[in-house]
């Protein structure tokens, strides 16, 4: 029996103290009928037990469970609501089941609110885990929807081709391989009500032990307004970012973004995202990178409990001052992820990307293939250890831009 089924049948294990013989007989007959899958008979016996004086949480809960099994969802919701109001010790469990009913009736927003209340009200870790899993299925992009959330991580590892160039084309004495470490963080602010404005931001710092000219840092902040209607999600926002390379100011960005997502049942999501960036160059050594960048990112995701499959198609267009940094790009990304709230998880995938530099003196075409994998261990609901590996092979019509790269890191991440 699954954990969810065990919760639905939990009341069969509850005890009845001080029950008279008639009530006990009806209760036992209801248990036997439930175990045999005879739900109509089970409901009849449990109702008789209640009518003859059994008025504790167990009998009401069993009635609600059988109503759920019979797909009498409105009646089951009414009984679970009664349990939540009369028996505080079962409020979290009742809210979880109200969430299951709302999801069966395709009321996503109501289901989300019930699962959130179940997570917050219950002191039973099993119910909290189940509620979190259901929330992740309903709102895959947001662990919480009414308070601050985010993540922070630190990693260390090795990158064997920081410069992204073939060894034969690298000047003598130039370091292309180095141990590295990075730290990163991201956050999303709370939303007031179903729709509303939210803040978000991110930052990262990368340091190379043997090649500090490639050290990087970026800070990004912004806000967006979100609309949620049944199975539709939309957001529009603005953002600003600044980055450094080798300790020098690399660029600044001001941009806008939009997103439209459509949820099909509990398992399928179609997601379209657009980003526009106006790019300004930083210090004089980075002349030519100013201009604009546009990106269109289409995604399809399939979820089932802790499993996710994602397909992405990304188109990027650049209009920079220098044609050497103005590629037209298209990418296909396919990945599979298994990520339980606790225990061992993993993710693996492949990216195929082509880049066209059409306006330079000698036009260039590049084809990049990247395979990646992550092995994680979540030792609590908030903390994980991660090992990540990426391998890239870039083919180019200009031999100077052909390269391969291997990078691995080991780190830790906390979600809050």
C-alpha positions as a Markdown table, in Angstrom:
| # | Residue | x | y | z |
|---|---|---|---|---|
| 1 | Unk | 0.0 | 0.0 | 0.0 |
| 2 | Unk | 1.4 | 3.5 | -0.9 |
| 3 | Unk | 1.8 | 6.1 | 1.8 |
| 4 | Unk | -1.0 | 8.1 | 0.3 |
| 5 | Unk | -3.3 | 5.1 | 0.5 |
| 6 | Unk | -2.2 | 4.4 | 4.0 |
| 7 | Unk | -3.2 | 7.9 | 5.0 |
| 8 | Unk | -6.6 | 7.5 | 3.4 |
| 9 | Unk | -7.1 | 4.3 | 5.4 |
| 10 | Unk | -5.5 | 5.6 | 8.5 |
| 11 | Unk | -8.7 | 5.7 | 10.5 |
| 12 | Unk | -9.0 | 1.9 | 10.2 |
| 13 | Unk | -6.2 | 1.7 | 12.7 |
| 14 | Unk | -7.7 | 4.2 | 15.1 |
| 15 | Unk | -9.2 | 2.8 | 18.4 |
| 16 | Unk | -12.6 | 3.3 | 19.8 |
| 17 | Unk | -12.7 | 3.7 | 23.5 |
| 18 | Unk | -15.9 | 3.1 | 25.5 |
| 19 | Unk | -18.0 | 2.1 | 22.5 |
| 20 | Unk | -21.1 | 0.0 | 23.2 |
| 21 | Unk | -21.4 | -3.5 | 21.6 |
| 22 | Unk | -23.9 | -2.4 | 18.8 |
| 23 | Unk | -21.7 | 0.5 | 17.8 |
| 24 | Unk | -18.6 | -1.7 | 17.9 |
| 25 | Unk | -20.3 | -4.3 | 15.7 |
| 26 | Unk | -21.2 | -1.7 | 13.1 |
| 27 | Unk | -17.7 | -0.3 | 13.2 |
| 28 | Unk | -16.2 | -3.8 | 12.7 |
| 29 | Unk | -18.6 | -4.5 | 9.9 |
| 30 | Unk | -17.6 | -1.3 | 8.3 |
| 31 | Unk | -13.9 | -2.2 | 8.6 |
| 32 | Unk | -14.5 | -5.6 | 7.0 |
| 33 | Unk | -16.5 | -4.1 | 4.1 |
| 34 | Unk | -13.8 | -1.4 | 3.5 |
| 35 | Unk | -11.0 | -4.1 | 3.4 |
| 36 | Unk | -13.1 | -6.1 | 0.9 |
| 37 | Unk | -13.6 | -3.0 | -1.3 |
| 38 | Unk | -17.3 | -2.9 | -0.6 |
| 39 | Unk | -17.5 | 0.8 | -0.1 |
| 40 | Unk | -21.2 | 1.3 | -0.3 |
| 41 | Unk | -21.7 | -1.3 | 2.5 |
| 42 | Unk | -18.8 | 0.3 | 4.5 |
| 43 | Unk | -20.4 | 3.7 | 4.3 |
| 44 | Unk | -23.7 | 2.3 | 5.5 |
| 45 | Unk | -22.1 | 0.6 | 8.5 |
| 46 | Unk | -20.0 | 3.6 | 9.5 |
| 47 | Unk | -23.1 | 5.9 | 9.2 |
| 48 | Unk | -25.0 | 3.5 | 11.5 |
| 49 | Unk | -22.2 | 3.5 | 14.0 |
| 50 | Unk | -22.2 | 7.3 | 14.0 |
| 51 | Unk | -26.0 | 7.5 | 14.3 |
| 52 | Unk | -25.9 | 5.1 | 17.3 |
| 53 | Unk | -23.6 | 7.3 | 19.3 |
| 54 | Unk | -20.0 | 7.0 | 17.9 |
| 55 | Unk | -19.0 | 10.7 | 17.5 |
| 56 | Unk | -15.2 | 10.7 | 17.7 |
| 57 | Unk | -12.8 | 11.6 | 14.9 |
| 58 | Unk | -12.3 | 8.0 | 13.8 |
| 59 | Unk | -15.8 | 7.4 | 12.6 |
| 60 | Unk | -16.1 | 10.8 | 10.9 |
| 61 | Unk | -12.8 | 10.2 | 9.2 |
| 62 | Unk | -13.7 | 6.8 | 7.9 |
| 63 | Unk | -17.0 | 8.2 | 6.5 |
| 64 | Unk | -15.0 | 10.8 | 4.7 |
| 65 | Unk | -12.5 | 8.3 | 3.3 |
| 66 | Unk | -15.3 | 6.0 | 2.0 |
| 67 | Unk | -17.0 | 9.1 | 0.4 |
| 68 | Unk | -13.8 | 9.9 | -1.3 |
| 69 | Unk | -13.4 | 6.3 | -2.5 |
| 70 | Unk | -16.9 | 6.4 | -3.9 |
| 71 | Unk | -16.0 | 9.7 | -5.7 |
| 72 | Unk | -18.7 | 11.6 | -3.7 |
| 73 | Unk | -16.3 | 14.5 | -3.5 |
| 74 | Unk | -18.6 | 17.3 | -2.3 |
| 75 | Unk | -19.8 | 15.1 | 0.5 |
| 76 | Unk | -16.3 | 14.0 | 1.4 |
| 77 | Unk | -15.1 | 17.7 | 1.4 |
| 78 | Unk | -18.0 | 18.6 | 3.8 |
| 79 | Unk | -17.0 | 15.7 | 6.2 |
| 80 | Unk | -13.3 | 16.5 | 6.1 |
| 81 | Unk | -14.1 | 20.2 | 6.8 |
| 82 | Unk | -16.2 | 19.1 | 9.8 |
| 83 | Unk | -13.2 | 17.1 | 11.1 |
| 84 | Unk | -10.8 | 20.0 | 10.6 |
| 85 | Unk | -13.1 | 22.3 | 12.6 |
| 86 | Unk | -14.1 | 19.8 | 15.4 |
| 87 | Unk | -10.9 | 17.9 | 16.0 |
| 88 | Unk | -7.7 | 20.1 | 16.0 |
| 89 | Unk | -5.4 | 17.1 | 16.3 |
| 90 | Unk | -6.5 | 15.9 | 12.8 |
| 91 | Unk | -6.7 | 19.3 | 11.1 |
| 92 | Unk | -3.5 | 18.8 | 9.1 |
| 93 | Unk | -4.6 | 15.4 | 7.8 |
| 94 | Unk | -8.1 | 16.7 | 7.0 |
| 95 | Unk | -6.6 | 19.6 | 5.0 |
| 96 | Unk | -4.3 | 17.2 | 3.1 |
| 97 | Unk | -7.4 | 15.2 | 2.0 |
| 98 | Unk | -9.3 | 18.4 | 1.2 |
| 99 | Unk | -6.4 | 19.1 | -1.1 |
| 100 | Unk | -6.7 | 15.7 | -2.8 |
| 101 | Unk | -10.4 | 16.4 | -3.4 |
| 102 | Unk | -9.7 | 19.8 | -4.9 |
| 103 | Unk | -7.1 | 18.4 | -7.2 |
| 104 | Unk | -9.5 | 15.7 | -8.4 |
| 105 | Unk | -12.0 | 18.4 | -9.1 |
| 106 | Unk | -9.3 | 20.4 | -11.0 |
| 107 | Unk | -9.4 | 23.3 | -8.6 |
| 108 | Unk | -5.7 | 23.9 | -8.6 |
| 109 | Unk | -5.6 | 27.1 | -6.5 |
| 110 | Unk | -7.9 | 25.6 | -3.8 |
| 111 | Unk | -5.7 | 22.4 | -3.8 |
| 112 | Unk | -2.6 | 24.5 | -3.3 |
| 113 | Unk | -4.0 | 26.3 | -0.3 |
| 114 | Unk | -5.2 | 23.1 | 1.3 |
| 115 | Unk | -1.8 | 21.4 | 0.9 |
| 116 | Unk | -0.1 | 24.5 | 2.3 |
| 117 | Unk | -2.3 | 24.5 | 5.4 |
| 118 | Unk | -1.7 | 20.7 | 5.8 |
| 119 | Unk | 2.1 | 21.3 | 5.7 |
| 120 | Unk | 1.9 | 24.2 | 8.2 |
| 121 | Unk | -0.7 | 22.6 | 10.6 |
| 122 | Unk | 0.5 | 19.0 | 10.8 |
| 123 | Unk | 3.1 | 17.8 | 13.3 |
| 124 | Unk | 3.3 | 14.5 | 11.4 |
| 125 | Unk | 6.4 | 14.4 | 9.2 |
| 126 | Unk | 4.8 | 12.0 | 6.8 |
| 127 | Unk | 1.9 | 14.4 | 6.1 |
| 128 | Unk | 4.4 | 17.2 | 5.7 |
| 129 | Unk | 6.4 | 15.2 | 3.1 |
| 130 | Unk | 3.2 | 14.3 | 1.2 |
| 131 | Unk | 1.9 | 17.8 | 1.2 |
| 132 | Unk | 5.3 | 19.1 | 0.0 |
| 133 | Unk | 5.3 | 16.6 | -2.8 |
| 134 | Unk | 1.8 | 17.6 | -3.9 |
| 135 | Unk | 2.7 | 21.2 | -3.8 |
| 136 | Unk | 5.8 | 20.5 | -6.0 |
| 137 | Unk | 3.5 | 18.8 | -8.5 |
| 138 | Unk | 1.0 | 21.7 | -8.5 |
| 139 | Unk | 3.5 | 24.5 | -8.4 |
| 140 | Unk | 6.8 | 23.1 | -9.7 |
| 141 | Unk | 8.5 | 26.5 | -9.9 |
| 142 | Unk | 7.6 | 27.6 | -6.4 |
| 143 | Unk | 8.1 | 25.6 | -3.2 |
| 144 | Unk | 6.1 | 28.2 | -1.3 |
| 145 | Unk | 3.7 | 30.8 | -2.6 |
| 146 | Unk | 3.1 | 33.1 | 0.3 |
| 147 | Unk | 6.4 | 33.8 | 2.0 |
| 148 | Unk | 10.1 | 34.4 | 1.1 |
| 149 | Unk | 11.8 | 31.5 | -0.5 |
| 150 | Unk | 15.2 | 30.8 | -2.0 |
| 151 | Unk | 18.4 | 28.8 | -2.0 |
| 152 | Unk | 22.1 | 29.2 | -1.3 |
| 153 | Unk | 24.9 | 26.9 | -2.4 |
| 154 | Unk | 28.7 | 26.5 | -2.4 |
| 155 | Unk | 30.8 | 24.3 | -4.6 |
| 156 | Unk | 34.4 | 23.4 | -5.3 |
| 157 | Unk | 35.9 | 21.5 | -8.2 |
| 158 | Unk | 38.0 | 21.7 | -11.4 |
| 159 | Unk | 37.5 | 23.2 | -14.9 |
| 160 | Unk | 39.9 | 21.9 | -17.5 |
| 161 | Unk | 39.2 | 24.5 | -20.2 |
| 162 | Unk | 38.3 | 27.9 | -18.7 |
| 163 | Unk | 39.2 | 29.8 | -21.9 |
| 164 | Unk | 37.0 | 27.6 | -24.2 |
| 165 | Unk | 39.8 | 27.3 | -26.7 |
| 166 | Unk | 41.7 | 24.4 | -28.3 |
| 167 | Unk | 45.0 | 23.8 | -26.6 |
| 168 | Unk | 46.9 | 24.3 | -29.9 |
| 169 | Unk | 45.5 | 27.9 | -30.2 |
| 170 | Unk | 46.3 | 29.0 | -26.6 |
| 171 | Unk | 49.5 | 31.1 | -26.1 |
| 172 | Unk | 52.4 | 29.5 | -24.3 |
| 173 | Unk | 52.2 | 30.2 | -20.5 |
| 174 | Unk | 48.4 | 30.7 | -20.5 |
| 175 | Unk | 46.5 | 28.7 | -17.9 |
| 176 | Unk | 43.4 | 27.0 | -19.1 |
| 177 | Unk | 42.8 | 24.5 | -16.4 |
| 178 | Unk | 42.3 | 25.4 | -12.7 |
| 179 | Unk | 40.7 | 24.3 | -9.5 |
| 180 | Unk | 37.7 | 26.5 | -8.8 |
| 181 | Unk | 35.1 | 27.4 | -6.2 |
| 182 | Unk | 31.8 | 29.3 | -6.3 |
| 183 | Unk | 29.1 | 30.5 | -4.1 |
| 184 | Unk | 25.6 | 31.4 | -5.3 |
| 185 | Unk | 22.2 | 32.5 | -3.9 |
| 186 | Unk | 18.7 | 33.2 | -5.2 |
| 187 | Unk | 15.4 | 34.4 | -3.7 |
| 188 | Unk | 11.8 | 35.0 | -4.6 |
| 189 | Unk | 9.7 | 37.3 | -2.4 |
| 190 | Unk | 6.2 | 36.6 | -1.1 |
| 191 | Unk | 3.0 | 37.2 | -3.0 |
| 192 | Unk | 0.0 | 38.9 | -1.5 |
| 193 | Unk | -3.1 | 36.9 | -2.6 |
| 194 | Unk | -3.5 | 34.9 | -5.8 |
| 195 | Unk | -2.1 | 37.7 | -8.0 |
| 196 | Unk | 0.5 | 40.3 | -7.1 |
| 197 | Unk | 3.9 | 41.8 | -7.4 |
| 198 | Unk | 7.0 | 39.8 | -6.2 |
| 199 | Unk | 10.7 | 40.5 | -5.9 |
| 200 | Unk | 13.4 | 38.2 | -7.0 |
| 201 | Unk | 17.2 | 38.2 | -7.3 |
| 202 | Unk | 20.3 | 36.1 | -7.6 |
| 203 | Unk | 24.0 | 36.4 | -7.2 |
| 204 | Unk | 27.1 | 34.3 | -7.8 |
| 205 | Unk | 30.9 | 34.5 | -7.4 |
| 206 | Unk | 33.3 | 32.2 | -9.2 |
| 207 | Unk | 37.0 | 32.1 | -8.3 |
| 208 | Unk | 39.8 | 30.1 | -10.1 |
| 209 | Unk | 42.9 | 29.2 | -8.1 |
| 210 | Unk | 45.3 | 29.4 | -11.0 |
| 211 | Unk | 43.6 | 31.8 | -13.4 |
| 212 | Unk | 42.2 | 34.8 | -11.6 |
| 213 | Unk | 41.8 | 36.7 | -14.9 |
| 214 | Unk | 38.7 | 34.4 | -15.4 |
| 215 | Unk | 37.1 | 35.2 | -12.0 |
| 216 | Unk | 33.5 | 36.1 | -12.4 |
| 217 | Unk | 30.7 | 37.7 | -10.3 |
| 218 | Unk | 27.1 | 38.8 | -11.1 |
| 219 | Unk | 24.3 | 40.4 | -9.2 |
| 220 | Unk | 20.8 | 40.4 | -10.6 |
| 221 | Unk | 17.6 | 42.0 | -9.0 |
| 222 | Unk | 14.2 | 42.6 | -10.3 |
| 223 | Unk | 10.5 | 42.3 | -9.8 |
| 224 | Unk | 7.5 | 40.8 | -11.6 |
| 225 | Unk | 3.7 | 40.8 | -11.5 |
| 226 | Unk | 2.1 | 37.5 | -11.5 |
| 227 | Unk | -1.4 | 36.4 | -12.7 |
| 228 | Unk | -2.9 | 33.0 | -11.9 |
| 229 | Unk | -6.2 | 31.9 | -13.4 |
| 230 | Unk | -7.2 | 28.2 | -13.1 |
| 231 | Unk | -4.5 | 26.4 | -15.1 |
| 232 | Unk | -2.9 | 29.5 | -16.6 |
| 233 | Unk | 0.0 | 31.4 | -15.2 |
| 234 | Unk | 1.4 | 34.7 | -16.6 |
| 235 | Unk | 4.1 | 37.1 | -15.4 |
| 236 | Unk | 5.7 | 40.3 | -16.6 |
| 237 | Unk | 8.7 | 41.9 | -15.0 |
| 238 | Unk | 11.8 | 44.1 | -15.1 |
| 239 | Unk | 15.3 | 43.4 | -14.0 |
| 240 | Unk | 18.8 | 44.8 | -13.7 |
| 241 | Unk | 22.2 | 43.0 | -13.6 |
| 242 | Unk | 25.9 | 43.9 | -13.3 |
| 243 | Unk | 28.8 | 41.5 | -13.8 |
| 244 | Unk | 32.6 | 41.5 | -13.5 |
| 245 | Unk | 35.3 | 39.4 | -15.2 |
| 246 | Unk | 38.8 | 39.2 | -13.8 |
| 247 | Unk | 38.0 | 41.9 | -11.3 |
| 248 | Unk | 37.0 | 44.4 | -14.0 |
| 249 | Unk | 33.5 | 45.6 | -14.8 |
| 250 | Unk | 32.3 | 43.4 | -17.6 |
| 251 | Unk | 28.7 | 44.6 | -18.4 |
| 252 | Unk | 25.4 | 46.0 | -17.1 |
| 253 | Unk | 22.0 | 44.9 | -18.2 |
| 254 | Unk | 18.5 | 46.4 | -18.0 |
| 255 | Unk | 15.8 | 44.2 | -19.2 |
| 256 | Unk | 12.2 | 43.0 | -19.3 |
| 257 | Unk | 10.8 | 39.5 | -19.2 |
| 258 | Unk | 7.5 | 37.8 | -19.8 |
| 259 | Unk | 6.2 | 34.3 | -19.1 |
| 260 | Unk | 3.1 | 32.3 | -20.0 |
| 261 | Unk | 2.5 | 28.8 | -18.7 |
| 262 | Unk | -0.4 | 26.4 | -19.1 |
| 263 | Unk | -0.9 | 23.4 | -16.8 |
| 264 | Unk | -2.7 | 20.3 | -18.1 |
| 265 | Unk | -3.9 | 18.3 | -15.2 |
| 266 | Unk | -1.3 | 17.5 | -12.5 |
| 267 | Unk | 1.5 | 16.2 | -14.7 |
| 268 | Unk | 2.0 | 18.4 | -17.8 |
| 269 | Unk | 3.2 | 22.0 | -18.2 |
| 270 | Unk | 3.8 | 24.0 | -21.4 |
| 271 | Unk | 5.9 | 27.1 | -20.6 |
| 272 | Unk | 7.0 | 30.0 | -22.8 |
| 273 | Unk | 9.5 | 32.6 | -21.6 |
| 274 | Unk | 10.8 | 35.7 | -23.3 |
| 275 | Unk | 13.7 | 37.9 | -22.1 |
| 276 | Unk | 15.0 | 41.2 | -23.5 |
| 277 | Unk | 18.3 | 42.7 | -22.3 |
| 278 | Unk | 19.8 | 46.1 | -23.1 |
| 279 | Unk | 23.5 | 45.5 | -22.6 |
| 280 | Unk | 26.1 | 48.3 | -21.7 |
| 281 | Unk | 29.8 | 47.5 | -21.6 |
| 282 | Unk | 31.7 | 48.0 | -18.5 |
| 283 | Unk | 35.4 | 48.9 | -18.5 |
| 284 | Unk | 37.1 | 49.9 | -21.8 |
| 285 | Unk | 38.8 | 46.6 | -22.2 |
| 286 | Unk | 35.4 | 45.1 | -23.0 |
| 287 | Unk | 34.5 | 47.3 | -25.9 |
| 288 | Unk | 32.1 | 45.9 | -28.4 |
| 289 | Unk | 29.8 | 43.9 | -26.1 |
| 290 | Unk | 27.2 | 46.7 | -25.8 |
| 291 | Unk | 23.9 | 46.3 | -27.6 |
| 292 | Unk | 20.9 | 44.0 | -27.1 |
| 293 | Unk | 20.1 | 40.4 | -26.6 |
| 294 | Unk | 16.7 | 38.6 | -27.0 |
| 295 | Unk | 15.9 | 35.1 | -25.9 |
| 296 | Unk | 12.8 | 32.9 | -26.4 |
| 297 | Unk | 12.7 | 29.8 | -24.3 |
| 298 | Unk | 9.9 | 27.2 | -24.8 |
| 299 | Unk | 9.6 | 24.3 | -22.4 |
| 300 | Unk | 7.5 | 21.2 | -21.9 |
| 301 | Unk | 7.6 | 19.4 | -18.6 |
| 302 | Unk | 6.1 | 16.2 | -17.4 |
| 303 | Unk | 5.9 | 15.5 | -13.7 |
| 304 | Unk | 5.1 | 12.3 | -11.7 |
| 305 | Unk | 5.7 | 12.4 | -8.0 |
| 306 | Unk | 9.4 | 13.0 | -7.7 |
| 307 | Unk | 10.2 | 12.5 | -11.4 |
| 308 | Unk | 10.5 | 15.2 | -14.1 |
| 309 | Unk | 11.2 | 15.1 | -17.8 |
| 310 | Unk | 11.8 | 18.4 | -19.5 |
| 311 | Unk | 12.2 | 19.4 | -23.2 |
| 312 | Unk | 13.4 | 22.9 | -24.1 |
| 313 | Unk | 13.9 | 24.8 | -27.3 |
| 314 | Unk | 15.8 | 28.1 | -27.0 |
| 315 | Unk | 16.4 | 30.8 | -29.6 |
| 316 | Unk | 18.8 | 33.6 | -28.9 |
| 317 | Unk | 19.4 | 36.7 | -31.0 |
| 318 | Unk | 22.1 | 39.3 | -30.4 |
| 319 | Unk | 22.6 | 42.8 | -31.9 |
| 320 | Unk | 25.9 | 43.9 | -30.4 |
| 321 | Unk | 28.4 | 46.6 | -31.4 |
| 322 | Unk | 30.9 | 43.9 | -32.3 |
| 323 | Unk | 29.8 | 41.1 | -34.7 |
| 324 | Unk | 32.2 | 38.8 | -33.0 |
| 325 | Unk | 29.9 | 38.6 | -29.9 |
| 326 | Unk | 26.6 | 38.7 | -31.8 |
| 327 | Unk | 25.8 | 35.1 | -32.6 |
| 328 | Unk | 22.4 | 33.8 | -33.6 |
| 329 | Unk | 21.8 | 30.7 | -31.5 |
| 330 | Unk | 19.4 | 27.8 | -31.3 |
| 331 | Unk | 19.5 | 25.0 | -28.7 |
| 332 | Unk | 17.6 | 21.8 | -27.8 |
| 333 | Unk | 17.8 | 20.6 | -24.2 |
| 334 | Unk | 16.5 | 17.3 | -22.9 |
| 335 | Unk | 16.8 | 16.3 | -19.3 |
| 336 | Unk | 15.4 | 13.8 | -16.7 |
| 337 | Unk | 15.4 | 14.4 | -13.0 |
| 338 | Unk | 14.5 | 12.3 | -10.0 |
| 339 | Unk | 14.5 | 14.5 | -6.9 |
| 340 | Unk | 12.9 | 13.2 | -3.7 |
| 341 | Unk | 12.6 | 15.5 | -0.7 |
| 342 | Unk | 15.0 | 13.2 | 1.1 |
| 343 | Unk | 17.5 | 10.6 | 0.0 |
| 344 | Unk | 19.4 | 10.1 | -3.2 |
| 345 | Unk | 18.4 | 11.9 | -6.4 |
| 346 | Unk | 19.9 | 12.5 | -9.8 |
| 347 | Unk | 19.6 | 14.5 | -13.0 |
| 348 | Unk | 21.0 | 13.8 | -16.4 |
| 349 | Unk | 20.6 | 15.5 | -19.8 |
| 350 | Unk | 22.0 | 16.6 | -23.1 |
| 351 | Unk | 22.1 | 20.0 | -24.8 |
| 352 | Unk | 22.6 | 20.5 | -28.6 |
| 353 | Unk | 23.4 | 24.1 | -29.6 |
| 354 | Unk | 24.3 | 25.7 | -32.8 |
| 355 | Unk | 25.7 | 29.3 | -33.1 |
| 356 | Unk | 26.1 | 31.4 | -36.3 |
| 357 | Unk | 28.4 | 34.4 | -36.6 |
| 358 | Unk | 27.3 | 35.6 | -40.0 |
| 359 | Unk | 28.6 | 39.2 | -40.0 |
| 360 | Unk | 32.2 | 38.8 | -39.2 |
| 361 | Unk | 35.0 | 38.9 | -41.8 |
| 362 | Unk | 35.1 | 35.1 | -42.0 |
| 363 | Unk | 31.6 | 33.8 | -41.1 |
| 364 | Unk | 31.7 | 31.0 | -38.5 |
| 365 | Unk | 29.4 | 28.2 | -37.6 |
| 366 | Unk | 29.7 | 26.3 | -34.3 |
| 367 | Unk | 27.9 | 23.2 | -33.0 |
| 368 | Unk | 28.2 | 22.5 | -29.3 |
| 369 | Unk | 27.2 | 19.2 | -27.6 |
| 370 | Unk | 27.0 | 19.2 | -23.8 |
| 371 | Unk | 26.1 | 16.2 | -21.6 |
| 372 | Unk | 25.6 | 16.8 | -17.9 |
| 373 | Unk | 24.7 | 14.9 | -14.7 |
| 374 | Unk | 24.1 | 15.6 | -11.1 |
| 375 | Unk | 24.0 | 13.2 | -8.2 |
| 376 | Unk | 22.4 | 14.6 | -5.0 |
| 377 | Unk | 21.8 | 13.4 | -1.5 |
| 378 | Unk | 19.1 | 15.3 | 0.5 |
| 379 | Unk | 19.7 | 14.5 | 4.2 |
| 380 | Unk | 16.8 | 16.8 | 5.3 |
| 381 | Unk | 14.0 | 18.7 | 3.6 |
| 382 | Unk | 16.3 | 21.7 | 3.4 |
| 383 | Unk | 19.9 | 20.5 | 2.9 |
| 384 | Unk | 21.5 | 18.6 | 0.0 |
| 385 | Unk | 25.0 | 17.5 | -1.1 |
| 386 | Unk | 25.5 | 17.6 | -4.9 |
| 387 | Unk | 28.1 | 16.2 | -7.2 |
| 388 | Unk | 27.9 | 17.7 | -10.7 |
| 389 | Unk | 29.7 | 16.9 | -14.0 |
| 390 | Unk | 29.6 | 18.5 | -17.4 |
| 391 | Unk | 31.4 | 17.6 | -20.6 |
| 392 | Unk | 31.2 | 19.8 | -23.7 |
| 393 | Unk | 32.5 | 19.4 | -27.2 |
| 394 | Unk | 32.4 | 22.3 | -29.6 |
| 395 | Unk | 32.9 | 21.9 | -33.3 |
| 396 | Unk | 33.6 | 25.0 | -35.4 |
| 397 | Unk | 34.3 | 25.9 | -39.0 |
| 398 | Unk | 37.2 | 27.9 | -37.6 |
| 399 | Unk | 39.7 | 25.5 | -36.0 |
| 400 | Unk | 40.7 | 28.0 | -33.4 |
| 401 | Unk | 37.3 | 27.7 | -31.8 |
| 402 | Unk | 37.1 | 24.0 | -31.6 |
| 403 | Unk | 37.5 | 22.7 | -28.0 |
| 404 | Unk | 36.4 | 20.2 | -25.4 |
| 405 | Unk | 35.8 | 20.9 | -21.8 |
| 406 | Unk | 35.2 | 18.9 | -18.6 |
| 407 | Unk | 34.1 | 20.4 | -15.3 |
| 408 | Unk | 33.1 | 18.8 | -12.0 |
| 409 | Unk | 32.1 | 20.2 | -8.7 |
| 410 | Unk | 31.1 | 18.9 | -5.3 |
| 411 | Unk | 29.0 | 21.2 | -3.0 |
| 412 | Unk | 26.1 | 21.7 | -0.7 |
| 413 | Unk | 22.8 | 23.6 | -1.1 |
| 414 | Unk | 20.2 | 24.8 | 1.4 |
| 415 | Unk | 16.6 | 25.6 | 0.4 |
| 416 | Unk | 14.7 | 28.0 | 2.6 |
